[in-house]
Amino acid sequence: MDADLVALAGAHGVATWYENWRRKRTDVAAESVIGVLGMLGVDASTPAAVRASLAAARRRDTGDRLPGTIVLREGAGRALPGPAEIRLEDGGVRAVDRRLPGDLPLGWHRLHCGGQEVTLVVVPTRLPEPPHTWGWMVQLYTLHSAGSWGMGDLGDLRDFVAGAAGAGLVVLNPLHAVTPTRPVPASPYSPSSRRFANPLYLRVADTGEYRRADPALRARVDALRPAPPVDGLIDYDAVLAAKFAALDLLWPLAGPVDLDRDPGLTDFARFCALAEEHGPDWREWPEELRRPGAPAVLAYRGDRIAFHVWVQALLEEQFDTAGEAAREHGMPVGIVHDLAVAVEPGGADGWLLQDVLAMEARTGAPPDAFNQLGQEWGGVAWRPDRLVETGYAAYRDMLRRIFRHAGGLRVDHVAGLWRLWWVPSGLGAAKGTYVHYDPEAMLGILALEAYRAGAVVIGEDLGTVMPVVTEGLERTNMLGSAVLWFTRDEVGGYRPSAGYPRNALASVSTHDLPTASGFLAGEQVEVRAALGQLTGPVERERAAWREDRGQLLDRLRAEGLLNGAEPAAEEVVTAMHEFLARTPCRFVVASLHDVLMEHRQPNLPGTFDEYPNWRIPLDRDLAGVVDDPLFLRVAGILGGRPRPLPGRHPAAGTAQIASGSGGGSSSSA
């Protein structure tokens, strides 16, 4: 690759090579680098353009100009080009002479220096130490009960918390907002907005308006409950239609709605109202409506904006109720929400935050052992340059809104705080490259907002991640992830339980991987073979699975958890959780899919309509879940695990294969 293009890419954080999952250098095609630079507003279309853009980048990086945002760790200082004034978050003012002092309070401040005004963020060095506890991983949509309509909802979450058998936390799938139109995307990792909540999870009968309704109106609402789908899969379109029809009936009973209380929420509600009128993708709306600050948008009025503000208020009430239930049942952490990597470009955040998102890029991951063609997730991510210029305001707002109702946050593909795989349109997942972010800012701001909320943070750092990711999580007292399938020794064998990292959430599997019983049966090989997801012969994959399964059983036998040549599947699943209970990991969680012996995994990465991703309900209702003998047995195992002795524990291990949405993380330049 041309040296000037390499230098230009480096100046803008765009990788020209990376180490793949086998730790081998992989060069990025020049067309991919040029395409990604273009998404950052950098012209690299010709050699002359490259030289001009490189000269501009070098001018930018010289002199005394400050970046648009300065992130300072608590207790640290920093040199300045001249005298400065700091306007503190609490309204106070401090004058400083050519250096930021180390005694500034945590928070969001403004720095005036040399004719510039920039954002100054002081972040914690470390979060408080997380407790030693256990819990459940729950794909909330898979629950169902006598009270829910077609899928799990916040009422089911409240009831599950009450029957969680002494758990300390419940880790959920993302509950981010969808655009309230049909068809509804099934994936919780393809949200319209990460700042607001998904109305599909609202329990209509738990609203004050339903309780105040007269019997005739309640009967009309109850009659809207969707019938079970004939194929047994969740029908999100039917759920959306039923719940919004019910809310339309109850809307006249709502009290006054203050549209000035939360301007960000009102903007989101305006998007929802416009989407109902003009379609779900704002890029196809009339030209005058495509910018949220356009005169035609600001002039848009109507009762429907207040309706969508009200719906979000109802969701907030039910989130609060579930959180109260967690506290009443003594959960030291409570409900842990999940943060998706990106948002749908045509959705609410794509419209409202289009100036700070890379609207032409698609996030994904390079090829790895589990996803041999690479992954293109379809969402759009932050533009790192625009985050700096705008003081990370949109990132901060997103985190604050999530932490309002969260005892913790799981950050999907946490390596994305350091860098993300961007795929130029039309080139395919394997032809992308990494774009780097400022981890001091991304991780530090996450720590600040978690600290203020009293919440824990769990990073999904699966795959062959850069050591700096694990070290950054460790340094800030955020947890990594230790999945049984991936926690191996360097030679590939399953690591002993005592060798697991302390600073981690341990689990058997994830939503993107085979379930416990599915793995034991080889389900993942047969499904991928049937769908054409393998790049090699199926017999080779079956042989690799048999070897892997044998190694797992050998590890469980070596720990004294299994006897006999061919134990029953339920016995092995029990042993897996006994194994995790022995690890020093701060959090150990069991997936409902594993303890209920579900064969099908919730999501098969790399597929769309070929596999019923995110639409498979559990095979029993909520009452049957919490009374299941294996559910109760595993709860007893995890609830009785001893606390580890104080002292040093291993850092997170090297995974030999990369996982679903968290995979594909590799070193790059």
C-alpha positions as CSV (number, residue, x, y, z in Angstrom):
1,M,0.0,0.0,0.0
2,D,1.2,3.5,-0.8
3,A,3.2,5.0,2.1
4,D,1.2,8.3,2.1
5,L,-2.1,6.4,2.2
6,V,-0.8,4.4,5.2
7,A,0.2,7.6,6.9
8,L,-3.2,9.2,6.2
9,A,-5.0,6.2,7.5
10,G,-2.9,6.2,10.7
11,A,-3.7,9.9,11.2
12,H,-7.4,9.1,11.2
13,G,-7.3,5.8,13.2
14,V,-8.0,3.6,10.2
15,A,-6.2,0.2,10.2
16,T,-4.2,-0.9,7.2
17,W,-3.6,-4.4,8.6
18,Y,-4.7,-6.5,11.5
19,E,-3.9,-9.8,13.1
20,N,-6.6,-12.4,12.4
21,W,-7.9,-14.9,14.9
22,R,-4.9,-17.1,14.1
23,R,-2.6,-14.2,15.1
24,K,-1.5,-13.9,11.5
25,R,-1.0,-10.5,9.8
26,T,-3.7,-9.7,7.3
27,D,-3.3,-6.7,5.1
28,V,-6.3,-4.5,4.3
29,A,-7.1,-3.8,0.7
30,A,-6.4,-0.2,-0.4
31,E,-10.0,0.2,-1.6
32,S,-11.3,-0.7,1.9
33,V,-9.0,1.9,3.5
34,I,-10.0,4.6,0.9
35,G,-13.7,3.7,1.4
36,V,-13.6,4.0,5.2
37,L,-11.6,7.3,5.1
38,G,-14.3,8.7,2.9
39,M,-16.9,7.8,5.6
40,L,-14.8,10.0,7.9
41,G,-15.0,12.9,5.5
42,V,-11.4,12.3,4.3
43,D,-10.7,12.4,0.6
44,A,-8.3,9.7,-0.5
45,S,-9.7,9.1,-3.9
46,T,-6.5,10.0,-5.8
47,P,-2.8,10.3,-5.0
48,A,-3.1,14.1,-5.0
49,A,-6.1,14.0,-2.7
50,V,-4.2,11.7,-0.3
51,R,-1.3,14.1,-0.2
52,A,-3.6,17.1,0.4
53,S,-5.5,15.3,3.1
54,L,-2.3,14.1,4.8
55,A,-1.0,17.7,4.9
56,A,-4.2,18.8,6.5
57,A,-4.0,16.1,9.1
58,R,-0.4,17.1,10.0
59,R,-1.4,20.7,10.4
60,R,-4.2,19.6,12.6
61,D,-1.8,17.7,14.9
62,T,0.7,20.5,15.3
63,G,0.6,23.7,17.3
64,D,-1.2,24.5,20.5
65,R,-4.8,23.7,19.6
66,L,-6.6,21.5,22.1
67,P,-8.9,18.7,21.1
68,G,-12.6,19.2,21.4
69,T,-12.7,17.0,24.5
70,I,-10.1,16.3,27.1
71,V,-10.6,13.3,29.4
72,L,-8.7,13.3,32.6
73,R,-8.5,10.5,35.1
74,E,-9.2,11.5,38.7
75,G,-6.1,12.6,40.4
76,A,-4.1,13.2,37.2
77,G,-3.0,16.5,35.8
78,R,-2.2,17.7,32.3
79,A,-0.1,20.5,30.7
80,L,-2.0,23.3,28.9
81,P,-0.7,25.7,26.2
82,G,-1.5,28.7,28.5
83,P,-3.5,30.0,31.4
84,A,-7.1,28.7,31.5
85,E,-10.4,28.9,33.3
86,I,-12.5,25.9,34.2
87,R,-16.2,26.2,34.6
88,L,-17.2,23.3,36.8
89,E,-20.3,21.2,36.5
90,D,-21.7,22.6,39.7
91,G,-21.3,26.2,38.4
92,G,-18.1,27.0,40.2
93,V,-15.1,28.6,38.4
94,R,-11.4,27.9,38.8
95,A,-8.5,29.7,37.2
96,V,-5.4,27.6,36.5
97,D,-1.9,28.5,35.1
98,R,-0.8,26.3,32.2
99,R,-1.7,23.0,33.9
100,L,-4.9,21.1,34.8
101,P,-4.6,20.2,38.5
102,G,-5.1,16.7,39.9
103,D,-7.8,17.7,42.4
104,L,-10.7,18.5,40.0
105,P,-14.0,16.8,40.9
106,L,-15.5,14.0,38.8
107,G,-17.8,15.3,36.2
108,W,-18.4,17.3,33.1
109,H,-16.7,20.7,33.0
110,R,-15.9,23.3,30.4
111,L,-12.3,24.5,29.8
112,H,-11.5,27.9,28.3
113,C,-7.9,28.2,27.1
114,G,-6.2,30.3,24.4
115,G,-9.4,31.4,22.8
116,Q,-10.8,27.8,22.8
117,E,-13.7,26.3,24.8
118,V,-13.6,22.5,25.1
119,T,-15.2,19.8,27.1
120,L,-13.3,18.6,30.1
121,V,-14.4,15.3,31.6
122,V,-12.9,14.0,34.9
123,V,-13.4,10.2,35.2
124,P,-12.9,7.7,38.0
125,T,-9.7,5.7,38.0
126,R,-11.6,2.6,39.2
127,L,-15.2,1.6,39.9
128,P,-16.0,0.1,43.3
129,E,-15.2,-3.6,43.5
130,P,-18.1,-5.7,42.3
131,P,-19.6,-8.2,44.7
132,H,-19.1,-12.0,44.5
133,T,-22.5,-13.3,43.4
134,W,-24.4,-15.4,40.8
135,G,-27.4,-15.0,38.6
136,W,-29.3,-15.8,35.5
137,M,-29.0,-14.9,31.8
138,V,-32.5,-14.3,30.4
139,Q,-33.6,-13.6,26.9
140,L,-36.7,-11.8,28.1
141,Y,-38.7,-12.2,24.9
142,T,-38.5,-16.0,25.3
143,L,-40.5,-16.0,28.6
144,H,-44.2,-16.3,28.5
145,S,-47.0,-16.5,31.1
146,A,-50.7,-16.2,31.6
147,G,-50.2,-12.4,31.8
148,S,-48.0,-11.7,28.8
149,W,-49.0,-11.2,25.2
150,G,-47.1,-13.3,22.7
151,M,-43.6,-12.8,24.3
152,G,-41.9,-12.1,27.6
153,D,-42.5,-8.6,29.0
154,L,-41.6,-6.4,32.0
155,G,-44.3,-8.1,34.1
156,D,-42.6,-11.4,33.4
157,L,-39.3,-9.9,34.4
158,R,-40.8,-8.7,37.7
159,D,-42.2,-12.2,38.4
160,F,-39.0,-13.9,37.4
161,V,-37.0,-11.8,39.8
162,A,-39.3,-12.9,42.6
163,G,-38.8,-16.6,41.7
164,A,-35.0,-16.3,40.8
165,A,-34.1,-18.7,43.7
166,G,-31.8,-16.3,45.5
167,A,-29.9,-14.9,42.5
168,G,-27.9,-11.7,42.8
169,L,-28.4,-10.5,39.3
170,V,-30.4,-11.0,36.1
171,V,-28.7,-10.3,32.8
172,L,-31.1,-9.4,30.0
173,N,-30.9,-9.1,26.2
174,P,-31.1,-5.5,24.9
175,L,-34.4,-3.8,25.5
176,H,-33.7,-0.9,23.2
177,A,-36.5,0.8,21.3
178,V,-37.8,-0.3,17.9
179,T,-39.5,2.0,15.4
180,P,-43.3,1.5,16.1
181,T,-44.1,0.2,12.6
182,R,-44.2,-3.1,10.9
183,P,-42.3,-5.3,10.1
184,V,-40.6,-5.3,13.4
185,P,-37.0,-6.5,13.3
186,A,-36.5,-9.5,15.5
187,S,-32.9,-8.9,16.6
188,P,-32.6,-6.9,19.8
189,Y,-29.1,-5.9,18.5
190,S,-30.6,-3.9,15.6
191,P,-32.4,-1.2,17.6
192,S,-34.0,2.0,16.3
193,S,-32.6,3.8,19.4
194,R,-30.4,2.7,22.3
195,R,-31.6,5.6,24.4
196,F,-35.2,4.6,24.8
197,A,-37.1,1.4,25.5
198,N,-38.9,-1.2,23.4
199,P,-42.7,-0.9,23.8
200,L,-43.1,-4.6,22.9
201,Y,-41.9,-5.3,26.5
202,L,-44.7,-3.2,28.1
203,R,-47.4,-5.2,30.0
204,V,-50.6,-3.4,29.1
205,A,-52.5,-4.8,32.1
206,D,-50.0,-3.4,34.6
207,T,-50.6,0.2,33.5
208,G,-52.6,2.7,35.7
209,E,-54.8,3.4,32.8
210,Y,-55.8,-0.2,32.4
211,R,-56.5,-0.5,36.1
212,R,-58.7,2.7,36.0
213,A,-60.6,1.5,32.9
214,D,-64.2,0.3,33.3
215,P,-64.9,-3.4,32.9
216,A,-66.2,-2.9,29.3
217,L,-63.0,-1.2,28.2
218,R,-60.8,-3.7,29.9
219,A,-62.7,-6.5,28.1
220,R,-62.0,-4.8,24.8
221,V,-58.3,-4.5,25.7
222,D,-58.1,-8.1,26.8
223,A,-59.7,-9.3,23.5
224,L,-56.7,-7.8,21.6
225,R,-54.3,-10.4,23.1
226,P,-52.7,-12.1,20.1
227,A,-53.3,-15.7,19.4
228,P,-50.4,-18.1,19.6
229,P,-48.7,-18.3,16.1
230,V,-49.2,-21.5,14.3
231,D,-45.4,-22.1,13.8
232,G,-44.7,-21.7,17.5
233,L,-42.4,-18.8,16.9
234,I,-42.7,-15.3,18.3
235,D,-44.6,-12.9,16.0
236,Y,-43.3,-9.5,16.8
237,D,-45.6,-7.8,14.3
238,A,-48.7,-9.3,15.9
239,V,-47.5,-8.3,19.4
240,L,-46.8,-4.7,18.2
241,A,-50.2,-4.4,16.6
242,A,-52.0,-5.8,19.6
243,K,-50.3,-3.6,22.2
244,F,-50.6,-0.4,20.2
245,A,-54.3,-1.1,19.6
246,A,-54.7,-1.6,23.3
247,L,-52.7,1.6,24.2
248,D,-54.8,3.5,21.7
249,L,-57.9,2.5,23.6
250,L,-56.4,3.5,26.9
251,W,-54.8,6.7,25.8
252,P,-57.9,8.8,26.6
253,L,-57.4,7.8,30.2
254,A,-53.9,9.2,30.4
255,G,-53.1,12.3,32.3
256,P,-51.5,15.5,30.9
257,V,-48.1,14.9,29.1
258,D,-45.4,17.5,29.6
259,L,-43.5,17.7,26.3
260,D,-41.0,20.2,27.7
261,R,-39.8,17.9,30.6
262,D,-37.4,15.9,28.5
263,P,-36.6,17.4,25.1
264,G,-34.6,14.4,24.0
265,L,-37.6,12.1,24.7
266,T,-39.9,14.5,22.8
267,D,-37.6,14.4,19.8
268,F,-37.7,10.6,19.9
269,A,-41.5,10.7,20.2
270,R,-41.7,13.1,17.2
271,F,-39.7,10.5,15.2
272,C,-42.1,7.8,16.2
273,A,-45.1,9.9,15.1
274,L,-43.4,10.8,11.8
275,A,-42.5,7.1,11.2
276,E,-46.1,6.1,11.6
277,E,-47.1,8.6,9.0
278,H,-44.2,8.4,6.5
279,G,-42.7,5.0,7.1
280,P,-39.9,3.5,9.3
281,D,-36.9,4.7,7.3
282,W,-36.3,8.5,7.6
283,R,-34.0,8.4,4.6
284,E,-37.2,7.8,2.5
285,W,-39.2,10.6,4.1
286,P,-39.9,13.9,2.2
287,E,-36.7,15.9,1.9
288,E,-37.9,18.6,4.3
289,L,-38.3,16.0,7.1
290,R,-34.9,14.4,7.0
291,R,-33.1,16.7,9.4
292,P,-34.5,16.8,13.0
293,G,-33.9,20.5,13.3
294,A,-35.6,21.4,9.9
295,P,-38.4,24.0,10.0
296,A,-41.0,21.4,8.8
297,V,-40.0,19.0,11.6
298,L,-40.1,21.7,14.3
299,A,-43.5,22.8,13.1
300,Y,-44.8,19.2,13.2
301,R,-47.4,19.0,15.9
302,G,-50.0,16.4,16.9
303,D,-51.4,14.4,19.7
304,R,-49.3,11.4,18.6
305,I,-46.1,12.9,19.9
306,A,-47.6,13.1,23.4
307,F,-48.8,9.5,22.9
308,H,-45.3,8.2,22.4
309,V,-43.9,10.2,25.3
310,W,-46.6,8.6,27.5
311,V,-45.7,5.1,26.2
312,Q,-42.1,5.6,27.3
313,A,-43.3,6.9,30.7
314,L,-45.3,3.7,31.1
315,L,-42.2,1.7,30.3
316,E,-40.1,3.7,32.9
317,E,-42.7,2.9,35.6
318,Q,-42.5,-0.9,34.8
319,F,-38.7,-0.8,34.8
320,D,-38.8,0.9,38.2
321,T,-41.2,-1.8,39.4
322,A,-38.8,-4.6,38.3
323,G,-35.9,-2.8,39.9
324,E,-37.8,-2.5,43.1
325,A,-38.5,-6.2,43.1
326,A,-34.8,-6.9,42.7
327,R,-34.0,-4.8,45.7
328,E,-36.8,-6.3,47.8
329,H,-35.4,-9.8,47.1
330,G,-32.0,-8.7,48.2
331,M,-30.2,-8.8,44.9
332,P,-26.8,-7.1,45.4
333,V,-26.6,-6.1,41.7
334,G,-30.1,-6.5,40.3
335,I,-31.1,-6.1,36.7
336,V,-28.3,-5.9,34.2
337,H,-29.1,-4.4,30.8
338,D,-27.3,-5.1,27.6
339,L,-25.9,-2.4,25.3
340,A,-26.0,-3.2,21.6
341,V,-23.0,-2.3,19.4
342,A,-24.8,0.0,16.9
343,V,-28.2,1.2,15.7
344,E,-30.2,0.8,12.5
345,P,-29.3,3.6,10.1
346,G,-32.9,4.3,9.2
347,G,-34.1,4.4,12.8
348,A,-34.6,7.1,15.5
349,D,-31.0,7.5,16.5
350,G,-29.9,7.4,12.9
351,W,-32.2,10.4,12.3
352,L,-31.5,12.3,15.6
353,L,-27.8,11.6,15.8
354,Q,-26.9,11.5,12.1
355,D,-24.2,14.1,12.6
356,V,-22.2,11.9,15.0
357,L,-22.8,8.5,13.4
358,A,-20.9,7.0,10.4
359,M,-24.0,6.7,8.4
360,E,-22.4,5.0,5.4
361,A,-20.5,2.4,7.3
362,R,-21.8,-1.0,8.5
363,T,-20.3,-2.6,11.6
364,G,-19.2,-6.2,11.8
365,A,-16.3,-8.5,12.4
366,P,-13.6,-10.1,10.2
367,P,-13.6,-13.8,9.4
368,D,-12.9,-16.1,12.3
369,A,-13.2,-19.9,13.0
370,F,-16.9,-19.7,14.0
371,N,-18.0,-17.2,11.4
372,Q,-15.8,-18.1,8.5
373,L,-17.2,-15.5,6.0
374,G,-16.9,-12.6,8.4
375,Q,-19.9,-10.7,9.8
376,E,-21.8,-7.6,8.7
377,W,-24.2,-6.6,11.5
378,G,-25.9,-3.8,9.5
379,G,-25.8,-1.2,12.2
380,V,-24.1,2.2,12.2
381,A,-21.6,3.3,14.9
382,W,-20.2,6.5,16.3
383,R,-17.8,8.6,14.3
384,P,-14.8,9.0,16.6
385,D,-13.9,12.5,15.3
386,R,-17.5,13.8,15.8
387,L,-17.6,12.4,19.3
388,V,-14.5,14.4,20.2
389,E,-15.9,17.6,18.5
390,T,-19.2,17.4,20.4
391,G,-17.9,16.5,23.8
392,Y,-19.2,12.9,23.7
393,A,-22.6,14.4,24.5
394,A,-24.6,11.7,22.6
395,Y,-22.6,8.9,24.2
396,R,-23.1,10.4,27.7
397,D,-26.8,10.8,27.1
398,M,-27.2,7.2,26.0
399,L,-25.4,5.9,29.0
400,R,-27.3,8.1,31.5
401,R,-30.7,6.9,30.1
402,I,-29.8,3.3,30.4
403,F,-28.3,3.5,33.9
404,R,-31.5,5.1,35.2
405,H,-33.0,1.6,35.4
406,A,-29.9,-0.7,35.5
407,G,-28.0,-2.2,38.4
408,G,-25.4,-3.1,35.8
409,L,-24.6,-2.9,32.1
410,R,-23.3,-5.6,29.8
411,V,-21.5,-3.9,26.9
412,D,-21.7,-6.2,23.8
413,H,-18.5,-6.4,21.9
414,V,-16.7,-4.2,24.4
415,A,-13.6,-4.1,22.2
416,G,-15.6,-1.6,20.1
417,L,-14.7,1.0,22.7
418,W,-11.2,0.7,21.3
419,R,-12.0,-0.1,17.7
420,L,-14.8,-1.3,15.4
421,W,-14.8,-3.2,12.1
422,W,-16.3,-0.9,9.5
423,V,-17.5,-2.4,6.2
424,P,-17.8,-0.1,3.2
425,S,-21.1,-0.6,1.3
426,G,-21.0,-3.4,-1.2
427,L,-17.6,-4.8,-0.4
428,G,-18.7,-7.6,1.9
429,A,-17.8,-8.3,5.6
430,A,-14.3,-9.6,4.9
431,K,-13.4,-6.4,3.0
432,G,-13.8,-4.1,6.0
433,T,-11.2,-2.6,8.3
434,Y,-10.8,-1.4,11.9
435,V,-11.5,2.2,12.9
436,H,-10.0,3.2,16.3
437,Y,-11.6,5.2,19.1
438,D,-10.1,6.9,22.1
439,P,-10.4,4.3,24.8
440,E,-9.5,6.7,27.6
441,A,-12.7,8.6,26.6
442,M,-15.0,5.7,25.8
443,L,-14.0,3.6,28.8
444,G,-13.6,6.6,31.2
445,I,-17.0,8.1,30.4
446,L,-18.6,4.7,30.8
447,A,-16.9,4.4,34.2
448,L,-18.1,7.9,35.2
449,E,-21.7,7.3,34.4
450,A,-21.7,3.8,35.9
451,Y,-20.1,5.2,39.1
452,R,-22.8,7.9,39.4
453,A,-25.5,5.3,39.0
454,G,-23.9,2.8,41.4
455,A,-23.8,0.2,38.7
456,V,-21.4,-2.6,37.6
457,V,-20.1,-3.0,34.1
458,I,-19.5,-6.2,32.2
459,G,-17.6,-6.2,29.0
460,E,-18.2,-8.9,26.4
461,D,-14.6,-9.4,25.5
462,L,-14.8,-12.8,23.8
463,G,-12.8,-13.7,20.8
464,T,-9.1,-13.0,20.3
465,V,-9.2,-9.6,21.8
466,M,-6.2,-7.2,22.2
467,P,-4.6,-7.5,25.6
468,V,-5.2,-3.8,26.1
469,V,-8.9,-4.5,26.2
470,T,-8.7,-7.0,29.1
471,E,-6.2,-4.7,30.9
472,G,-8.4,-1.7,30.5
473,L,-11.4,-3.6,32.0
474,E,-9.2,-4.9,34.8
475,R,-7.8,-1.5,35.6
476,T,-11.2,0.1,35.9
477,N,-12.8,-2.8,37.9
478,M,-15.1,-3.7,35.0
479,L,-15.7,-7.4,34.5
480,G,-14.8,-9.3,31.4
481,S,-16.5,-12.5,30.1
482,A,-15.4,-16.1,30.6
483,V,-17.4,-18.5,28.5
484,L,-16.8,-22.2,29.1
485,W,-16.5,-23.0,25.4
486,F,-13.7,-20.4,24.9
487,T,-11.7,-20.5,28.1
488,R,-8.8,-22.7,27.0
489,D,-5.2,-23.2,27.6
490,E,-2.7,-22.1,24.9
491,V,-2.7,-25.7,23.6
492,G,-6.4,-25.6,23.2
493,G,-7.6,-27.8,26.1
494,Y,-10.3,-26.6,28.5
495,R,-8.7,-24.6,31.3
496,P,-9.1,-25.9,34.9
497,S,-11.7,-24.1,37.0
498,A,-9.0,-22.6,39.3
499,G,-7.4,-21.0,36.3
500,Y,-10.4,-18.8,35.4
501,P,-10.0,-15.0,35.8
502,R,-11.4,-13.4,38.9
503,N,-12.4,-10.3,37.1
504,A,-15.1,-11.9,34.9
505,L,-18.7,-13.0,34.5
506,A,-18.6,-16.8,33.8
507,S,-21.2,-18.7,31.8
508,V,-21.5,-21.9,29.8
509,S,-22.5,-20.1,26.6
510,T,-24.0,-17.0,25.1
511,H,-27.0,-16.1,22.9
512,D,-24.8,-16.5,19.8
513,L,-23.4,-19.9,20.6
514,P,-24.7,-23.5,21.0
515,T,-26.7,-24.1,24.2
516,A,-25.3,-26.7,26.6
517,S,-27.5,-29.5,25.4
518,G,-27.2,-28.4,21.8
519,F,-23.4,-28.6,22.0
520,L,-23.5,-32.1,23.5
521,A,-25.7,-33.2,20.7
522,G,-23.7,-31.5,17.9
523,E,-26.7,-29.4,17.0
524,Q,-24.5,-26.5,15.9
525,V,-22.7,-28.6,13.3
526,E,-25.9,-30.0,11.7
527,V,-27.7,-26.6,11.6
528,R,-24.8,-24.8,10.0
529,A,-24.3,-27.6,7.5
530,A,-27.9,-27.6,6.5
531,L,-27.8,-23.8,6.0
532,G,-24.6,-23.7,4.1
533,Q,-22.6,-21.9,6.8
534,L,-19.6,-24.2,6.7
535,T,-16.6,-23.5,4.4
536,G,-15.2,-27.0,4.8
537,P,-16.6,-30.6,4.7
538,V,-19.2,-31.4,7.2
539,E,-17.4,-34.6,8.3
540,R,-14.4,-32.5,9.3
541,E,-16.7,-30.3,11.4
542,R,-18.3,-33.3,13.0
543,A,-14.8,-34.7,13.9
544,A,-13.8,-31.4,15.4
545,W,-17.0,-31.3,17.4
546,R,-16.5,-34.9,18.7
547,E,-12.9,-34.0,19.7
548,D,-14.1,-30.8,21.5
549,R,-16.9,-32.6,23.3
550,G,-14.4,-35.3,24.4
551,Q,-12.0,-32.6,25.8
552,L,-14.9,-31.0,27.7
553,L,-15.9,-34.3,29.3
554,D,-12.3,-35.1,30.1
555,R,-12.0,-31.7,31.9
556,L,-15.1,-32.4,33.9
557,R,-13.9,-35.8,34.8
558,A,-10.5,-34.4,35.8
559,E,-12.3,-32.1,38.3
560,G,-14.2,-35.1,39.7
561,L,-17.5,-33.9,38.4
562,L,-18.3,-36.8,36.1
563,N,-18.0,-40.5,36.2
564,G,-18.5,-43.1,33.5
565,A,-17.8,-43.2,29.8
566,E,-21.0,-41.7,28.5
567,P,-23.0,-39.7,31.1
568,A,-26.5,-38.5,30.4
569,A,-26.8,-34.9,29.0
570,E,-28.5,-33.6,32.1
571,E,-25.7,-34.9,34.3
572,V,-23.1,-33.2,32.1
573,V,-25.0,-29.9,32.2
574,T,-25.1,-30.1,36.0
575,A,-21.4,-30.8,36.0
576,M,-20.8,-27.7,33.8
577,H,-22.4,-25.5,36.3
578,E,-20.6,-27.2,39.2
579,F,-17.4,-26.5,37.3
580,L,-18.3,-22.8,37.0
581,A,-19.2,-22.6,40.6
582,R,-15.6,-23.6,41.5
583,T,-14.1,-20.7,39.5
584,P,-12.9,-17.5,41.2
585,C,-15.0,-15.4,38.9
586,R,-16.9,-12.6,40.6
587,F,-20.1,-13.3,38.7
588,V,-21.3,-16.7,37.6
589,V,-24.5,-16.9,35.6
590,A,-26.6,-19.7,34.2
591,S,-28.6,-19.3,31.0
592,L,-32.2,-20.4,31.1
593,H,-31.6,-22.1,27.7
594,D,-28.9,-24.3,29.3
595,V,-30.7,-25.3,32.5
596,L,-34.0,-26.0,30.6
597,M,-32.0,-28.3,28.2
598,E,-33.1,-26.2,25.1
599,H,-31.3,-27.5,22.0
600,R,-31.8,-24.5,19.7
601,Q,-29.6,-21.4,20.3
602,P,-31.3,-18.0,20.3
603,N,-29.3,-16.7,17.4
604,L,-27.2,-18.2,14.7
605,P,-24.8,-15.5,13.5
606,G,-24.5,-15.1,9.7
607,T,-28.1,-16.0,9.1
608,F,-31.3,-14.0,8.6
609,D,-34.5,-15.7,7.4
610,E,-32.7,-19.1,7.1
611,Y,-32.9,-19.6,10.9
612,P,-35.6,-18.3,13.4
613,N,-33.2,-15.9,15.2
614,W,-34.5,-14.3,18.3
615,R,-38.0,-15.8,17.7
616,I,-37.8,-19.1,19.6
617,P,-39.7,-19.0,22.9
618,L,-38.8,-21.3,25.8
619,D,-40.7,-24.6,25.7
620,R,-42.5,-24.0,29.0
621,D,-44.2,-21.0,30.7
622,L,-42.7,-18.9,33.5
623,A,-44.2,-21.0,36.2
624,G,-42.7,-24.1,34.7
625,V,-39.3,-22.4,34.5
626,V,-38.9,-21.5,38.1
627,D,-40.3,-24.9,39.3
628,D,-38.0,-26.9,36.9
629,P,-35.9,-29.4,38.9
630,L,-32.7,-28.6,37.0
631,F,-33.3,-24.8,37.4
632,L,-33.6,-25.3,41.1
633,R,-30.6,-27.7,41.2
634,V,-28.3,-25.2,39.4
635,A,-29.5,-22.4,41.6
636,G,-28.5,-24.4,44.6
637,I,-25.1,-25.1,43.1
638,L,-24.4,-21.5,42.2
639,G,-25.9,-20.1,45.3
640,G,-23.7,-22.3,47.5
641,R,-20.4,-21.6,45.8
642,P,-17.6,-20.5,48.2
643,R,-16.1,-17.1,48.1
644,P,-12.5,-17.2,46.7
645,L,-9.6,-16.6,48.9
646,P,-8.1,-13.1,48.6
647,G,-5.0,-12.9,46.4
648,R,-4.0,-12.7,42.7
649,H,-5.9,-14.5,40.1
650,P,-5.2,-15.1,36.4
651,A,-6.1,-12.5,33.8
652,A,-8.7,-13.4,31.2
653,G,-7.5,-16.2,29.0
654,T,-6.9,-16.4,25.3
655,A,-9.9,-17.8,23.4
656,Q,-9.1,-20.1,20.6
657,I,-12.2,-19.3,18.5
658,A,-14.2,-16.1,18.3
659,S,-17.8,-15.8,19.2
660,G,-20.9,-14.4,17.4
661,S,-21.4,-10.7,17.8
662,G,-18.4,-10.4,20.2
663,G,-16.0,-12.2,17.9
664,G,-13.4,-11.1,15.4
665,S,-11.5,-8.8,17.7
666,S,-7.9,-8.8,16.6
667,S,-4.7,-6.7,16.8
668,S,-4.3,-4.1,14.1
669,A,-2.3,-1.1,13.0
